[in-house]
Amino acid sequence: MSFSAPSRRLLQGAPALAAPGTTTTTTTTANALLPALQALSLSPSRTGAGSSTRAIHTTPPKQWFWNRNKKPTSSPLENEVSGSKAAREKFVERLAGRLEGPAMFEDEVKESLPSDTSPDTAPDGSERRARKGPTTKPGASLVREHLARSVNPDPRARARWERKMVIRQVQRGTNPFSHEPKAARIARTERQVTSRSPFLATSTKKLVHLAHQIQGKTVTEALVQMRFSKKKFAQEVRYELERARDRAITERGMARGGSLSSLPALPRTVSSAARAGGANSKTGDKGIEIQTKDGKWVKIDDPTRMYVAEAWVNRGPWRQKVPSYRARGRMNILMRPSASISVVLKEEKTRIREAVDREAKKLRQGPWIHLPDRPVSAQRQWYSW
């Protein structure tokens, strides 16, 4: 027999229905119920091979999933959110407030706060400074001093570095034996800006001709050349020149106007190159003409005028592969290239300084001698001609 615990309890309790002192109807009902329950609980092996009766299988009472600990239906966070209105307001204020406890920049944050702020009591009983000024919805401060922490996280280190640089500059300026490097002097007195365009859907062979066309010209002349050019990507180069010009004016402070008298004394070779230039209407100075390294004469009346000092082309990644079907069932793969152009804008004072340096170098070298006075070496007993 394949009795389980619940069916056994039922069979054991069935005879108890016919206990002494009960009525005849109750005894008859119990005697009729007992064979029926026994027939249901018998296995097919006991009832015969052709019987279709099935044993009653029930789950044992002591299984692993009956005694396991069930997870709570709600979490502590849900309890706080689903509580009263006062509890919810307290919870939101705690989330929006500043994190309590010692922080890495706690002393610097306290120094940056206004001096008239008085300690305030937080909902949890701890003291914190009351935050004044505009804040976001979660509670982040929008005060300029607080936002500066993202770009300048260590202001003390930056102040120490700036103090060190000032001391170094003063020492070099007051020490008669110190010498400022030429690169540092050029970076301090001259301005420039470098701009690079995104990758364009063209090749370097096509774009390099436009780069050669604008190199060495002023920004105004270069824009005119690109405006009337028949090349397709001349308009893209023109847009890049305008973007570089705007960056130079806004970020570097270039092309603000100036006079030639503010420049250092020019050599006689450069000063005598003035070709009867008219007076400048803004500064009242006469323009000068200098010779570039390419041998061209350029007239300059404003030392802050911008010109394209350098222009080069960069090779970009392949944009796509296109099949080209040919005869006899063959196929070629066409690679679509991309390229970008980079320009460097400088002021005319840089070109004047370069012309002065070239003239000074020629003067230092002296005249060219066809047969210099030097000892004869590698003599032979026969003539070399």
C-alpha positions as CSV (number, residue, x, y, z in Angstrom):
1,M,0.0,0.0,0.0
2,S,1.2,3.5,-0.8
3,F,-0.6,5.4,2.0
4,S,0.6,8.9,2.8
5,A,0.3,10.6,6.1
6,P,-3.0,12.5,5.5
7,S,-4.8,9.4,4.2
8,R,-3.6,7.3,7.2
9,R,-5.0,9.8,9.6
10,L,-8.3,9.8,7.8
11,L,-8.5,5.9,7.9
12,Q,-7.5,5.8,11.5
13,G,-10.2,8.4,12.4
14,A,-12.9,6.6,10.5
15,P,-13.5,3.7,13.0
16,A,-13.8,6.2,15.8
17,L,-17.0,7.4,14.3
18,A,-18.6,4.1,15.4
19,A,-17.7,4.4,19.1
20,P,-20.1,3.2,21.8
21,G,-22.9,5.5,22.6
22,T,-23.4,6.7,19.0
23,T,-26.5,6.2,16.9
24,T,-27.1,3.6,14.3
25,T,-27.0,6.0,11.4
26,T,-23.5,7.2,12.3
27,T,-22.2,3.6,12.6
28,T,-23.7,2.7,9.3
29,T,-22.1,5.7,7.6
30,A,-18.7,5.0,9.0
31,N,-18.8,1.3,8.0
32,A,-19.8,2.3,4.4
33,L,-17.0,5.0,4.2
34,L,-14.1,2.7,5.3
35,P,-14.1,0.3,2.3
36,A,-14.4,3.2,-0.1
37,L,-11.3,4.9,1.4
38,Q,-9.4,1.7,1.5
39,A,-10.2,1.0,-2.2
40,L,-9.0,4.5,-3.2
41,S,-5.7,4.1,-1.3
42,L,-4.8,0.6,-2.6
43,S,-2.1,0.4,-5.3
44,P,-2.8,-1.3,-8.7
45,S,-0.7,-4.4,-7.7
46,R,-3.1,-5.2,-4.9
47,T,-6.3,-4.6,-6.8
48,G,-5.4,-6.6,-9.9
49,A,-3.5,-6.2,-13.1
50,G,-6.5,-4.9,-15.1
51,S,-7.7,-2.4,-12.5
52,S,-7.4,1.3,-13.3
53,T,-7.2,2.5,-9.7
54,R,-4.4,4.9,-8.9
55,A,-2.7,5.4,-5.5
56,I,-3.3,8.7,-3.8
57,H,0.0,10.6,-3.6
58,T,0.2,13.6,-1.4
59,T,3.2,15.8,-0.5
60,P,5.0,14.8,2.7
61,P,4.6,17.4,5.4
62,K,8.3,17.9,6.1
63,Q,10.0,19.2,2.9
64,W,12.7,21.7,2.4
65,F,10.4,24.4,1.0
66,W,7.9,24.2,3.8
67,N,10.3,25.4,6.5
68,R,12.3,27.9,4.5
69,N,12.3,31.6,5.6
70,K,10.1,33.7,3.4
71,K,11.5,37.1,2.3
72,P,9.8,40.2,3.8
73,T,7.2,41.7,1.5
74,S,8.6,45.2,2.0
75,S,12.0,46.8,2.4
76,P,13.1,49.5,4.9
77,L,13.3,52.0,2.1
78,E,9.7,51.2,1.0
79,N,8.6,51.6,4.6
80,E,10.1,55.1,4.8
81,V,8.6,56.1,1.5
82,S,5.2,54.7,2.2
83,G,5.0,56.2,5.7
84,S,3.4,59.4,6.8
85,K,3.9,62.7,5.0
86,A,6.3,64.0,7.7
87,A,8.4,60.8,7.4
88,R,8.6,61.2,3.6
89,E,9.6,64.9,3.9
90,K,12.3,63.9,6.4
91,F,13.6,61.2,4.0
92,V,13.7,63.5,1.0
93,E,15.5,66.2,3.0
94,R,18.1,63.7,4.2
95,L,18.8,62.7,0.6
96,A,19.0,66.2,-0.6
97,G,21.3,67.4,2.2
98,R,25.0,67.2,2.4
99,L,26.7,64.0,3.3
100,E,27.5,64.0,7.0
101,G,30.8,63.0,8.4
102,P,34.5,64.0,7.7
103,A,35.3,64.7,4.1
104,M,38.6,65.1,2.2
105,F,38.0,68.8,1.4
106,E,35.9,69.6,4.4
107,D,38.2,72.5,5.6
108,E,38.4,74.0,2.1
109,V,34.6,73.8,1.7
110,K,34.2,75.6,5.0
111,E,36.6,78.4,3.9
112,S,34.7,78.9,0.7
113,L,31.4,79.4,2.4
114,P,30.3,82.9,3.4
115,S,31.3,84.0,6.9
116,D,27.8,85.1,7.8
117,T,26.4,81.6,7.5
118,S,25.5,80.1,10.9
119,P,25.3,76.4,11.7
120,D,21.9,74.9,11.1
121,T,20.5,71.8,12.6
122,A,19.7,68.9,10.3
123,P,16.6,66.7,10.7
124,D,18.7,64.0,12.2
125,G,20.0,66.2,15.0
126,S,23.5,66.9,13.5
127,E,24.8,70.4,12.8
128,R,25.5,71.5,9.2
129,R,25.9,74.9,7.5
130,A,22.8,76.3,5.9
131,R,23.3,76.5,2.1
132,K,22.5,79.9,0.6
133,G,22.0,80.7,-3.1
134,P,20.4,78.9,-6.0
135,T,20.2,75.1,-5.9
136,T,19.0,72.4,-8.2
137,K,15.9,70.3,-7.5
138,P,17.9,67.5,-5.8
139,G,19.7,70.1,-3.7
140,A,23.0,70.7,-5.5
141,S,24.4,74.2,-5.1
142,L,24.6,76.5,-8.2
143,V,26.9,79.1,-6.5
144,R,29.9,80.0,-8.6
145,E,32.3,79.2,-5.8
146,H,30.8,75.7,-5.4
147,L,30.7,75.1,-9.2
148,A,34.4,76.1,-9.4
149,R,35.3,72.9,-7.5
150,S,34.6,70.8,-10.6
151,V,37.3,72.6,-12.6
152,N,39.6,73.5,-9.8
153,P,39.4,70.7,-7.2
154,D,42.6,71.7,-5.4
155,P,42.8,75.5,-5.2
156,R,45.6,75.5,-2.7
157,A,47.9,73.5,-5.0
158,R,47.0,75.9,-7.8
159,A,47.8,78.9,-5.7
160,R,51.1,77.4,-4.7
161,W,52.0,76.7,-8.4
162,E,51.0,80.3,-9.4
163,R,53.1,81.7,-6.6
164,K,56.1,79.6,-7.7
165,M,55.8,80.7,-11.3
166,V,55.6,84.4,-10.2
167,I,58.7,84.0,-8.0
168,R,60.6,82.3,-10.9
169,Q,59.6,85.1,-13.3
170,V,60.7,87.8,-10.9
171,Q,64.0,86.1,-10.2
172,R,64.8,85.8,-13.9
173,G,63.8,89.4,-14.5
174,T,65.9,90.8,-11.6
175,N,69.0,88.6,-12.0
176,P,71.4,90.1,-14.5
177,F,73.0,86.7,-15.2
178,S,69.7,85.0,-16.0
179,H,68.5,84.6,-19.5
180,E,64.9,84.1,-20.7
181,P,64.7,81.3,-23.3
182,K,63.7,82.4,-26.8
183,A,60.8,80.0,-26.9
184,A,59.4,81.4,-23.6
185,R,59.8,85.0,-24.8
186,I,58.0,84.2,-28.1
187,A,55.2,82.4,-26.2
188,R,54.8,85.4,-23.9
189,T,54.8,88.2,-26.5
190,E,53.2,86.6,-29.6
191,R,49.8,84.9,-30.0
192,Q,48.7,82.1,-32.3
193,V,45.8,79.6,-32.7
194,T,45.7,76.2,-34.2
195,S,42.4,74.8,-35.7
196,R,41.6,71.5,-37.3
197,S,38.5,70.7,-39.3
198,P,36.6,67.4,-39.1
199,F,37.3,64.7,-41.6
200,L,35.8,65.7,-45.0
201,A,34.6,63.4,-47.7
202,T,37.5,64.1,-50.0
203,S,41.1,63.0,-50.7
204,T,44.4,64.5,-49.6
205,K,45.4,65.1,-53.2
206,K,42.4,67.4,-53.8
207,L,42.6,69.2,-50.4
208,V,46.3,69.9,-50.5
209,H,45.9,72.3,-53.4
210,L,43.6,74.5,-51.3
211,A,46.0,74.3,-48.4
212,H,48.8,75.6,-50.7
213,Q,46.6,78.3,-52.0
214,I,45.8,79.9,-48.6
215,Q,49.2,79.4,-47.0
216,G,51.1,82.7,-46.4
217,K,48.1,84.9,-47.2
218,T,46.2,87.1,-44.7
219,V,42.9,85.7,-43.4
220,T,41.0,88.2,-45.5
221,E,42.8,87.3,-48.7
222,A,42.4,83.6,-48.0
223,L,38.7,84.0,-47.4
224,V,38.3,85.8,-50.8
225,Q,40.2,83.0,-52.6
226,M,38.0,80.3,-51.1
227,R,34.9,82.3,-51.8
228,F,35.5,82.5,-55.6
229,S,37.2,79.1,-55.9
230,K,35.5,76.5,-58.2
231,K,36.7,73.6,-56.0
232,K,33.9,71.8,-54.2
233,F,35.5,71.7,-50.8
234,A,36.7,75.3,-50.9
235,Q,33.6,76.3,-49.0
236,E,34.5,73.8,-46.2
237,V,38.0,75.4,-46.0
238,R,36.4,78.8,-45.9
239,Y,34.2,77.7,-43.0
240,E,37.2,76.4,-41.2
241,L,39.1,79.7,-41.7
242,E,36.2,81.7,-40.3
243,R,35.9,79.4,-37.3
244,A,39.7,79.7,-36.6
245,R,39.5,83.5,-37.0
246,D,36.6,83.7,-34.5
247,R,38.5,81.5,-32.0
248,A,41.6,83.6,-32.3
249,I,39.6,86.8,-31.6
250,T,37.6,85.5,-28.7
251,E,40.0,83.1,-27.0
252,R,43.5,84.5,-27.8
253,G,42.6,88.2,-28.1
254,M,44.2,88.5,-31.5
255,A,43.5,91.2,-34.2
256,R,42.8,93.9,-31.5
257,G,44.6,96.6,-33.4
258,G,48.0,98.2,-32.7
259,S,50.7,100.6,-34.0
260,L,54.1,99.9,-35.5
261,S,55.7,102.2,-33.0
262,S,55.0,99.7,-30.2
263,L,57.3,97.2,-32.0
264,P,61.1,97.1,-31.1
265,A,63.5,99.0,-33.3
266,L,63.7,97.5,-36.8
267,P,67.0,97.0,-38.6
268,R,68.0,99.3,-41.4
269,T,67.4,96.6,-44.0
270,V,63.7,96.2,-42.9
271,S,63.1,99.9,-42.2
272,S,64.5,101.0,-45.6
273,A,62.2,98.5,-47.3
274,A,59.2,100.8,-46.8
275,R,57.9,101.5,-50.2
276,A,56.2,104.9,-49.8
277,G,53.3,103.4,-47.8
278,G,50.5,105.7,-46.9
279,A,49.7,106.6,-43.3
280,N,47.4,104.3,-41.5
281,S,44.0,105.9,-40.7
282,K,43.7,104.2,-37.3
283,T,47.3,104.4,-35.9
284,G,48.8,107.2,-38.0
285,D,51.8,104.9,-38.8
286,K,53.3,104.3,-42.2
287,G,53.2,100.8,-43.4
288,I,56.4,98.8,-44.0
289,E,57.3,96.1,-46.4
290,I,59.2,93.0,-45.4
291,Q,60.4,90.1,-47.4
292,T,59.1,86.7,-46.5
293,K,61.0,83.4,-46.5
294,D,59.5,82.7,-50.0
295,G,61.0,85.9,-51.4
296,K,57.7,87.8,-51.6
297,W,57.3,91.4,-50.4
298,V,54.4,92.0,-48.0
299,K,53.2,95.4,-46.9
300,I,52.2,95.6,-43.2
301,D,50.4,98.5,-41.6
302,D,48.8,96.7,-38.6
303,P,51.1,94.4,-36.6
304,T,48.0,92.5,-35.1
305,R,46.6,91.5,-38.5
306,M,46.2,87.8,-38.8
307,Y,47.7,85.6,-41.5
308,V,47.8,81.9,-42.3
309,A,51.2,80.9,-41.1
310,E,50.8,77.1,-41.7
311,A,48.3,74.9,-43.5
312,W,48.5,71.2,-43.9
313,V,46.3,68.2,-44.7
314,N,45.7,65.2,-42.5
315,R,44.8,61.8,-43.9
316,G,41.6,60.3,-42.4
317,P,40.1,56.8,-42.2
318,W,38.5,55.1,-45.2
319,R,34.8,56.0,-45.3
320,Q,33.5,53.0,-47.2
321,K,34.3,50.3,-49.8
322,V,32.4,50.3,-53.0
323,P,32.5,47.5,-55.6
324,S,33.3,48.3,-59.2
325,Y,32.2,45.6,-61.6
326,R,34.5,45.0,-64.6
327,A,34.5,42.8,-67.6
328,R,34.9,39.0,-67.6
329,G,33.2,38.7,-64.2
330,R,35.8,40.6,-62.3
331,M,35.4,43.2,-59.6
332,N,37.5,46.0,-58.1
333,I,37.1,47.5,-54.6
334,L,37.0,51.3,-54.6
335,M,38.1,52.9,-51.3
336,R,36.4,56.2,-50.4
337,P,39.0,58.3,-48.5
338,S,38.6,61.2,-46.1
339,A,40.9,64.1,-45.1
340,S,41.0,67.1,-42.9
341,I,42.8,70.4,-43.0
342,S,44.6,72.2,-40.2
343,V,45.6,75.9,-40.1
344,V,47.7,78.0,-37.8
345,L,46.9,81.7,-37.6
346,K,49.5,84.2,-36.3
347,E,49.8,88.0,-36.1
348,E,52.0,90.1,-38.4
349,K,54.3,90.9,-35.6
350,T,55.5,87.3,-35.8
351,R,56.3,87.7,-39.5
352,I,58.2,90.9,-38.8
353,R,60.2,89.2,-36.1
354,E,61.1,86.3,-38.5
355,A,62.2,88.8,-41.1
356,V,64.4,90.6,-38.6
357,D,66.0,87.4,-37.5
358,R,66.8,86.4,-41.1
359,E,68.5,89.8,-41.7
360,A,70.4,89.5,-38.5
361,K,71.6,86.0,-39.4
362,K,72.9,87.3,-42.8
363,L,74.8,90.0,-41.0
364,R,76.4,87.6,-38.6
365,Q,77.5,85.3,-41.4
366,G,79.5,87.9,-43.2
367,P,80.2,88.1,-47.0
368,W,80.5,84.9,-49.0
369,I,84.1,84.0,-49.9
370,H,84.8,81.9,-53.0
371,L,88.1,80.5,-51.8
372,P,88.2,80.5,-48.0
373,D,91.5,80.8,-46.2
374,R,92.0,77.3,-44.8
375,P,94.8,74.7,-44.9
376,V,95.1,72.4,-47.9
377,S,94.5,68.7,-47.0
378,A,94.5,65.4,-48.8
379,Q,97.4,66.3,-51.2
380,R,98.4,63.9,-54.0
381,Q,101.3,63.6,-56.3
382,W,99.1,64.1,-59.4
383,Y,96.6,66.7,-60.4
384,S,92.8,66.3,-59.6
385,W,91.6,67.6,-62.9
